[in-house]
Amino acid sequence: MSFPSTAAQLVTLAAEGGEHGGNHESLNPYVTGGAALLILLLLLWITTRFNRDR
């Protein structure tokens, strides 16, 4: 497989993927971000509970 044919295949693949947007329809970015924030805050709370010696 040569470099020009590989580049042509990648260009074709990138052109086909542009119409989909890359996100799944069931993924809401606000719900995903909120859940990530909640998990990080929970981990922070757990960390501070175990670090009472300071």
N, C-alpha and C positions, 0 to 999 in steps of 0.2 A: 504494500500500500504506500503510495507516494504522498508527499506533502500536499501537492495541489488537489489530489482527489480527496484527501482527508479534510482539507479546508473547505472544499465544496460541500462535502457531507455535513460538516458542522454548520455552515451557512444555511443549508436546507433545514436542518434540525432547529436552528434558532428561529427561522422564519415561521415554522409550523407552531412553535411554542408561544409565539407572541399573542395569538388570539385567545389563549386560555388564561393568561395572567399568572399562572403558577400557584394559585391558592385553591384549596378545596372549597366547595360551596358551603360545607357545613362548618367551616372554621370562621368564627367571628373574631376579628382582631381585638376587640374590646374585652371579650370574655377571656381570650387567651392571655392578654396582658394583665387583666385583673387577677386571674388565677396565679400567674407567675409572681405578681406583687404580693399576693396573699401568702404564697409558699415561702417567698424570701423573708417576709415579715415574721412568719412563724419560725423559720430557722434562726432569725436574729433573736427572737424572744427565747428560744430554747438555749441558744448560746449564752445569752446573758444570765439565764437561770443557773447554768452550770459554772459560771465564772463569778461566784459570790465572794471570793477571797480578796478582791481588790476594793 
